[in-house]
Amino acid sequence: MTLFLLQILVSAFLAILFLQSGVDKILDRQGNLDWLKGHFAKSPLAGMVPLMFGLLTVIELAAGLLSGIGCALLIFSHNSAIAFYGAVGSAIAILALFFGQRIAKEYAGAAILVPYFLLTLVAIYLLAA
């Protein structure tokens, strides 16, 4: 029962985290893109911001959707497979964010991502069970 509850909670957390982030990137596309262009202006990634932004939006939405659908499937059928893939997608999204923060030399921002990444590793472990 404890494992089942942890699986549901971690899947719900990742669904909320990445659906909100992905939807925000769609609803305020220009504002987010403008901020990122400034953030990466002095980095080697400056010319790739629109491409990276689009790719990150897709990864975040996929991670959030898979986690949300996986959470529902856990509740109704006790099947963790889709939630597992949501957690893997979440880890990939956080790695992409971490990479960007490090390249932009935004070390404090990169450090903030570490607990999220650790949570996704725990989620992957819990959902593989």
ZIGIPE-V976873 format. One line per field, one symbol per residue. ss: DSSP state (h for helix, s for strand, l for the rest). A space follows every 10 residues. Layout:
ss=???
//
This chain:
ss=lhhhhhhhhh hhhhhhhhhh hhhhhhhlhh hhhhhhhhhl lllllhhhhh hhhhhhhhhh hhhhhhhhhh hhhhhhhlll hhhhhhhhhh hhhhhhhhhh hhhlllhhhh hhhhhhhhhh hhhhhhhll
//
